[in-house]
Amino acid sequence: MAEINVGDKAPDFTLPTTLEDKMSLSDVLKDKKAVLVFYLFDFAGDLEGL
């Protein structure tokens, strides 16, 4: 896997939405700019035992 640096262009990807639809990064970037933030284990509950 290639190293990712601040300012690198993100590859296009598609994710499910809460409305049982799909949204891609390229769709968002047609209308506005975006900032991508990734949180490790953000919604994983209590991981104290790991």
PDB file with SEQRES, HELIX, SHEET and CRYST1 records, atoms N, CA, C and O in Angstrom:
SEQRES   1 A   50  MET ALA GLU ILE ASN VAL GLY ASP LYS ALA PRO ASP PHE          
SEQRES   2 A   50  THR LEU PRO THR THR LEU GLU ASP LYS MET SER LEU SER          
SEQRES   3 A   50  ASP VAL LEU LYS ASP LYS LYS ALA VAL LEU VAL PHE TYR          
SEQRES   4 A   50  LEU PHE ASP PHE ALA GLY ASP LEU GLU GLY LEU                  
HELIX    1 AA1 LEU A   25  ASP A   31  1                                   7    
SHEET    1 AA1 2 THR A  14  PRO A  16  0                                        
SHEET    2 AA1 2 LYS A  22  SER A  24 -1                                        
CRYST1    1.000    1.000    1.000  90.00  90.00  90.00 P 1           1          
ATOM      1  N   MET A   1       0.842  -1.177   0.000  1.00  0.00           N  
ATOM      2  CA  MET A   1       0.000   0.000   0.000  1.00  0.00           C  
ATOM      3  C   MET A   1       0.892   1.246   0.000  1.00  0.00           C  
ATOM      4  O   MET A   1       1.883   1.312   0.727  1.00  0.00           O  
ATOM      5  N   ALA A   2       0.534   2.207  -0.805  1.00  0.00           N  
ATOM      6  CA  ALA A   2       1.316   3.436  -0.915  1.00  0.00           C  
ATOM      7  C   ALA A   2       1.109   4.321   0.310  1.00  0.00           C  
ATOM      8  O   ALA A   2       0.056   4.291   0.947  1.00  0.00           O  
ATOM      9  N   GLU A   3       2.123   5.100   0.623  1.00  0.00           N  
ATOM     10  CA  GLU A   3       2.047   6.029   1.743  1.00  0.00           C  
ATOM     11  C   GLU A   3       1.096   7.176   1.394  1.00  0.00           C  
ATOM     12  O   GLU A   3       1.080   7.659   0.262  1.00  0.00           O  
ATOM     13  N   ILE A   4       0.309   7.602   2.377  1.00  0.00           N  
ATOM     14  CA  ILE A   4      -0.620   8.715   2.203  1.00  0.00           C  
ATOM     15  C   ILE A   4      -0.079   9.905   2.980  1.00  0.00           C  
ATOM     16  O   ILE A   4       0.259   9.791   4.158  1.00  0.00           O  
ATOM     17  N   ASN A   5      -0.001  11.045   2.309  1.00  0.00           N  
ATOM     18  CA  ASN A   5       0.496  12.259   2.940  1.00  0.00           C  
ATOM     19  C   ASN A   5      -0.567  13.345   2.926  1.00  0.00           C  
ATOM     20  O   ASN A   5      -1.476  13.318   2.097  1.00  0.00           O  
ATOM     21  N   VAL A   6      -0.456  14.294   3.835  1.00  0.00           N  
ATOM     22  CA  VAL A   6      -1.359  15.439   3.866  1.00  0.00           C  
ATOM     23  C   VAL A   6      -1.301  16.135   2.515  1.00  0.00           C  
ATOM     24  O   VAL A   6      -0.220  16.413   1.996  1.00  0.00           O  
ATOM     25  N   GLY A   7      -2.457  16.410   1.957  1.00  0.00           N  
ATOM     26  CA  GLY A   7      -2.528  17.089   0.665  1.00  0.00           C  
ATOM     27  C   GLY A   7      -2.644  16.166  -0.525  1.00  0.00           C  
ATOM     28  O   GLY A   7      -2.902  16.632  -1.635  1.00  0.00           O  
ATOM     29  N   ASP A   8      -2.457  14.843  -0.329  1.00  0.00           N  
ATOM     30  CA  ASP A   8      -2.608  13.892  -1.432  1.00  0.00           C  
ATOM     31  C   ASP A   8      -4.063  13.839  -1.881  1.00  0.00           C  
ATOM     32  O   ASP A   8      -4.976  13.992  -1.069  1.00  0.00           O  
ATOM     33  N   LYS A   9      -4.271  13.624  -3.161  1.00  0.00           N  
ATOM     34  CA  LYS A   9      -5.619  13.472  -3.700  1.00  0.00           C  
ATOM     35  C   LYS A   9      -6.145  12.084  -3.334  1.00  0.00           C  
ATOM     36  O   LYS A   9      -5.470  11.080  -3.560  1.00  0.00           O  
ATOM     37  N   ALA A  10      -7.344  12.035  -2.773  1.00  0.00           N  
ATOM     38  CA  ALA A  10      -7.945  10.758  -2.372  1.00  0.00           C  
ATOM     39  C   ALA A  10      -8.494  10.034  -3.597  1.00  0.00           C  
ATOM     40  O   ALA A  10      -9.019  10.675  -4.507  1.00  0.00           O  
ATOM     41  N   PRO A  11      -8.380   8.718  -3.632  1.00  0.00           N  
ATOM     42  CA  PRO A  11      -8.993   7.964  -4.728  1.00  0.00           C  
ATOM     43  C   PRO A  11     -10.512   7.988  -4.572  1.00  0.00           C  
ATOM     44  O   PRO A  11     -11.021   8.120  -3.459  1.00  0.00           O  
ATOM     45  N   ASP A  12     -11.223   7.863  -5.666  1.00  0.00           N  
ATOM     46  CA  ASP A  12     -12.681   7.839  -5.601  1.00  0.00           C  
ATOM     47  C   ASP A  12     -13.126   6.560  -4.889  1.00  0.00           C  
ATOM     48  O   ASP A  12     -12.538   5.496  -5.079  1.00  0.00           O  
ATOM     49  N   PHE A  13     -14.162   6.678  -4.075  1.00  0.00           N  
ATOM     50  CA  PHE A  13     -14.742   5.524  -3.402  1.00  0.00           C  
ATOM     51  C   PHE A  13     -16.222   5.769  -3.204  1.00  0.00           C  
ATOM     52  O   PHE A  13     -16.681   6.910  -3.259  1.00  0.00           O  
ATOM     53  N   THR A  14     -16.972   4.702  -2.973  1.00  0.00           N  
ATOM     54  CA  THR A  14     -18.415   4.777  -2.775  1.00  0.00           C  
ATOM     55  C   THR A  14     -18.767   4.083  -1.465  1.00  0.00           C  
ATOM     56  O   THR A  14     -18.271   2.996  -1.170  1.00  0.00           O  
ATOM     57  N   LEU A  15     -19.639   4.734  -0.678  1.00  0.00           N  
ATOM     58  CA  LEU A  15     -20.064   4.198   0.609  1.00  0.00           C  
ATOM     59  C   LEU A  15     -21.583   4.222   0.704  1.00  0.00           C  
ATOM     60  O   LEU A  15     -22.232   5.046   0.059  1.00  0.00           O  
ATOM     61  N   PRO A  16     -22.160   3.318   1.510  1.00  0.00           N  
ATOM     62  CA  PRO A  16     -23.608   3.361   1.720  1.00  0.00           C  
ATOM     63  C   PRO A  16     -23.975   4.556   2.602  1.00  0.00           C  
ATOM     64  O   PRO A  16     -23.197   4.958   3.467  1.00  0.00           O  
ATOM     65  N   THR A  17     -25.164   5.119   2.378  1.00  0.00           N  
ATOM     66  CA  THR A  17     -25.678   6.197   3.214  1.00  0.00           C  
ATOM     67  C   THR A  17     -26.703   5.627   4.191  1.00  0.00           C  
ATOM     68  O   THR A  17     -27.030   4.441   4.132  1.00  0.00           O  
ATOM     69  N   THR A  18     -27.200   6.459   5.075  1.00  0.00           N  
ATOM     70  CA  THR A  18     -28.213   6.004   6.028  1.00  0.00           C  
ATOM     71  C   THR A  18     -29.577   5.847   5.372  1.00  0.00           C  
ATOM     72  O   THR A  18     -30.503   5.334   6.001  1.00  0.00           O  
ATOM     73  N   LEU A  19     -29.720   6.272   4.136  1.00  0.00           N  
ATOM     74  CA  LEU A  19     -30.993   6.191   3.425  1.00  0.00           C  
ATOM     75  C   LEU A  19     -31.028   5.030   2.434  1.00  0.00           C  
ATOM     76  O   LEU A  19     -31.797   5.057   1.473  1.00  0.00           O  
ATOM     77  N   GLU A  20     -30.206   4.019   2.662  1.00  0.00           N  
ATOM     78  CA  GLU A  20     -30.104   2.846   1.789  1.00  0.00           C  
ATOM     79  C   GLU A  20     -29.774   3.248   0.351  1.00  0.00           C  
ATOM     80  O   GLU A  20     -30.264   2.643  -0.602  1.00  0.00           O  
ATOM     81  N   ASP A  21     -28.959   4.250   0.214  1.00  0.00           N  
ATOM     82  CA  ASP A  21     -28.493   4.733  -1.079  1.00  0.00           C  
ATOM     83  C   ASP A  21     -26.978   4.651  -1.068  1.00  0.00           C  
ATOM     84  O   ASP A  21     -26.397   4.138  -0.111  1.00  0.00           O  
ATOM     85  N   LYS A  22     -26.330   5.141  -2.104  1.00  0.00           N  
ATOM     86  CA  LYS A  22     -24.871   5.160  -2.151  1.00  0.00           C  
ATOM     87  C   LYS A  22     -24.401   6.562  -2.494  1.00  0.00           C  
ATOM     88  O   LYS A  22     -25.079   7.294  -3.215  1.00  0.00           O  
ATOM     89  N   MET A  23     -23.232   6.935  -1.970  1.00  0.00           N  
ATOM     90  CA  MET A  23     -22.636   8.232  -2.249  1.00  0.00           C  
ATOM     91  C   MET A  23     -21.165   8.023  -2.533  1.00  0.00           C  
ATOM     92  O   MET A  23     -20.481   7.293  -1.816  1.00  0.00           O  
ATOM     93  N   SER A  24     -20.683   8.664  -3.579  1.00  0.00           N  
ATOM     94  CA  SER A  24     -19.262   8.533  -3.917  1.00  0.00           C  
ATOM     95  C   SER A  24     -18.559   9.868  -3.711  1.00  0.00           C  
ATOM     96  O   SER A  24     -19.183  10.929  -3.752  1.00  0.00           O  
ATOM     97  N   LEU A  25     -17.267   9.799  -3.491  1.00  0.00           N  
ATOM     98  CA  LEU A  25     -16.475  11.006  -3.313  1.00  0.00           C  
ATOM     99  C   LEU A  25     -16.559  11.887  -4.556  1.00  0.00           C  
ATOM    100  O   LEU A  25     -16.638  13.110  -4.441  1.00  0.00           O  
ATOM    101  N   SER A  26     -16.542  11.292  -5.723  1.00  0.00           N  
ATOM    102  CA  SER A  26     -16.613  12.084  -6.954  1.00  0.00           C  
ATOM    103  C   SER A  26     -17.931  12.856  -7.054  1.00  0.00           C  
ATOM    104  O   SER A  26     -17.950  13.958  -7.602  1.00  0.00           O  
ATOM    105  N   ASP A  27     -19.034  12.301  -6.534  1.00  0.00           N  
ATOM    106  CA  ASP A  27     -20.312  13.011  -6.519  1.00  0.00           C  
ATOM    107  C   ASP A  27     -20.244  14.241  -5.617  1.00  0.00           C  
ATOM    108  O   ASP A  27     -20.750  15.305  -5.973  1.00  0.00           O  
ATOM    109  N   VAL A  28     -19.624  14.095  -4.460  1.00  0.00           N  
ATOM    110  CA  VAL A  28     -19.496  15.209  -3.519  1.00  0.00           C  
ATOM    111  C   VAL A  28     -18.624  16.311  -4.110  1.00  0.00           C  
ATOM    112  O   VAL A  28     -18.943  17.493  -3.979  1.00  0.00           O  
ATOM    113  N   LEU A  29     -17.529  15.934  -4.757  1.00  0.00           N  
ATOM    114  CA  LEU A  29     -16.579  16.912  -5.278  1.00  0.00           C  
ATOM    115  C   LEU A  29     -17.094  17.675  -6.503  1.00  0.00           C  
ATOM    116  O   LEU A  29     -16.474  18.654  -6.916  1.00  0.00           O  
ATOM    117  N   LYS A  30     -18.212  17.246  -7.087  1.00  0.00           N  
ATOM    118  CA  LYS A  30     -18.803  17.981  -8.204  1.00  0.00           C  
ATOM    119  C   LYS A  30     -19.327  19.344  -7.735  1.00  0.00           C  
ATOM    120  O   LYS A  30     -19.284  20.321  -8.483  1.00  0.00           O  
ATOM    121  N   ASP A  31     -19.820  19.401  -6.491  1.00  0.00           N  
ATOM    122  CA  ASP A  31     -20.474  20.607  -5.983  1.00  0.00           C  
ATOM    123  C   ASP A  31     -19.645  21.397  -4.989  1.00  0.00           C  
ATOM    124  O   ASP A  31     -19.846  22.602  -4.839  1.00  0.00           O  
ATOM    125  N   LYS A  32     -18.703  20.732  -4.298  1.00  0.00           N  
ATOM    126  CA  LYS A  32     -17.971  21.414  -3.231  1.00  0.00           C  
ATOM    127  C   LYS A  32     -16.687  20.674  -2.904  1.00  0.00           C  
ATOM    128  O   LYS A  32     -16.432  19.589  -3.426  1.00  0.00           O  
ATOM    129  N   LYS A  33     -15.890  21.261  -2.045  1.00  0.00           N  
ATOM    130  CA  LYS A  33     -14.665  20.610  -1.571  1.00  0.00           C  
ATOM    131  C   LYS A  33     -15.006  19.734  -0.372  1.00  0.00           C  
ATOM    132  O   LYS A  33     -16.052  19.910   0.253  1.00  0.00           O  
ATOM    133  N   ALA A  34     -14.126  18.795  -0.053  1.00  0.00           N  
ATOM    134  CA  ALA A  34     -14.368  17.882   1.061  1.00  0.00           C  
ATOM    135  C   ALA A  34     -13.078  17.652   1.840  1.00  0.00           C  
ATOM    136  O   ALA A  34     -11.979  17.704   1.287  1.00  0.00           O  
ATOM    137  N   VAL A  35     -13.237  17.399   3.132  1.00  0.00           N  
ATOM    138  CA  VAL A  35     -12.131  17.010   3.999  1.00  0.00           C  
ATOM    139  C   VAL A  35     -12.443  15.610   4.494  1.00  0.00           C  
ATOM    140  O   VAL A  35     -13.521  15.366   5.036  1.00  0.00           O  
ATOM    141  N   LEU A  36     -11.496  14.682   4.309  1.00  0.00           N  
ATOM    142  CA  LEU A  36     -11.696  13.305   4.769  1.00  0.00           C  
ATOM    143  C   LEU A  36     -10.968  13.091   6.079  1.00  0.00           C  
ATOM    144  O   LEU A  36      -9.792  13.429   6.210  1.00  0.00           O  
ATOM    145  N   VAL A  37     -11.672  12.530   7.046  1.00  0.00           N  
ATOM    146  CA  VAL A  37     -11.103  12.235   8.358  1.00  0.00           C  
ATOM    147  C   VAL A  37     -11.456  10.793   8.691  1.00  0.00           C  
ATOM    148  O   VAL A  37     -12.608  10.379   8.556  1.00  0.00           O  
ATOM    149  N   PHE A  38     -10.466  10.036   9.123  1.00  0.00           N  
ATOM    150  CA  PHE A  38     -10.688   8.639   9.482  1.00  0.00           C  
ATOM    151  C   PHE A  38     -10.405   8.449  10.960  1.00  0.00           C  
ATOM    152  O   PHE A  38      -9.362   8.870  11.462  1.00  0.00           O  
ATOM    153  N   TYR A  39     -11.345   7.808  11.659  1.00  0.00           N  
ATOM    154  CA  TYR A  39     -11.204   7.530  13.086  1.00  0.00           C  
ATOM    155  C   TYR A  39     -11.096   6.026  13.282  1.00  0.00           C  
ATOM    156  O   TYR A  39     -12.006   5.285  12.908  1.00  0.00           O  
ATOM    157  N   LEU A  40     -10.021   5.580  13.852  1.00  0.00           N  
ATOM    158  CA  LEU A  40      -9.845   4.165  14.136  1.00  0.00           C  
ATOM    159  C   LEU A  40     -10.764   3.758  15.277  1.00  0.00           C  
ATOM    160  O   LEU A  40     -10.729   4.370  16.344  1.00  0.00           O  
ATOM    161  N   PHE A  41     -11.579   2.742  15.071  1.00  0.00           N  
ATOM    162  CA  PHE A  41     -12.490   2.186  16.084  1.00  0.00           C  
ATOM    163  C   PHE A  41     -13.482   3.206  16.621  1.00  0.00           C  
ATOM    164  O   PHE A  41     -13.908   3.075  17.769  1.00  0.00           O  
ATOM    165  N   ASP A  42     -13.865   4.197  15.865  1.00  0.00           N  
ATOM    166  CA  ASP A  42     -14.759   5.252  16.349  1.00  0.00           C  
ATOM    167  C   ASP A  42     -16.105   4.709  16.807  1.00  0.00           C  
ATOM    168  O   ASP A  42     -16.644   5.186  17.805  1.00  0.00           O  
ATOM    169  N   PHE A  43     -16.663   3.728  16.109  1.00  0.00           N  
ATOM    170  CA  PHE A  43     -17.986   3.215  16.452  1.00  0.00           C  
ATOM    171  C   PHE A  43     -17.937   1.778  16.949  1.00  0.00           C  
ATOM    172  O   PHE A  43     -18.915   1.041  16.819  1.00  0.00           O  
ATOM    173  N   ALA A  44     -16.811   1.377  17.513  1.00  0.00           N  
ATOM    174  CA  ALA A  44     -16.615  -0.021  17.902  1.00  0.00           C  
ATOM    175  C   ALA A  44     -17.000  -0.300  19.354  1.00  0.00           C  
ATOM    176  O   ALA A  44     -16.834  -1.432  19.807  1.00  0.00           O  
ATOM    177  N   GLY A  45     -17.500   0.667  20.092  1.00  0.00           N  
ATOM    178  CA  GLY A  45     -17.871   0.425  21.483  1.00  0.00           C  
ATOM    179  C   GLY A  45     -16.667   0.371  22.379  1.00  0.00           C  
ATOM    180  O   GLY A  45     -15.655   1.017  22.106  1.00  0.00           O  
ATOM    181  N   ASP A  46     -16.763  -0.403  23.461  1.00  0.00           N  
ATOM    182  CA  ASP A  46     -15.714  -0.487  24.469  1.00  0.00           C  
ATOM    183  C   ASP A  46     -14.601  -1.421  23.997  1.00  0.00           C  
ATOM    184  O   ASP A  46     -14.805  -2.630  23.891  1.00  0.00           O  
ATOM    185  N   LEU A  47     -13.440  -0.867  23.718  1.00  0.00           N  
ATOM    186  CA  LEU A  47     -12.298  -1.662  23.262  1.00  0.00           C  
ATOM    187  C   LEU A  47     -11.167  -1.672  24.292  1.00  0.00           C  
ATOM    188  O   LEU A  47     -10.002  -1.884  23.955  1.00  0.00           O  
ATOM    189  N   GLU A  48     -11.536  -1.439  25.553  1.00  0.00           N  
ATOM    190  CA  GLU A  48     -10.524  -1.341  26.604  1.00  0.00           C  
ATOM    191  C   GLU A  48      -9.714  -2.616  26.757  1.00  0.00           C  
ATOM    192  O   GLU A  48      -8.553  -2.564  27.163  1.00  0.00           O  
ATOM    193  N   GLY A  49     -10.305  -3.756  26.439  1.00  0.00           N  
ATOM    194  CA  GLY A  49      -9.617  -5.027  26.617  1.00  0.00           C  
ATOM    195  C   GLY A  49      -8.663  -5.393  25.487  1.00  0.00           C  
ATOM    196  O   GLY A  49      -8.001  -6.429  25.556  1.00  0.00           O  
ATOM    197  N   LEU A  50      -8.579  -4.573  24.461  1.00  0.00           N  
ATOM    198  CA  LEU A  50      -7.695  -4.897  23.338  1.00  0.00           C  
ATOM    199  C   LEU A  50      -6.256  -4.628  23.636  1.00  0.00           C  
ATOM    200  O   LEU A  50      -5.397  -4.854  22.784  1.00  0.00           O  
TER     201      LEU A  50                                                      
END                                                                             
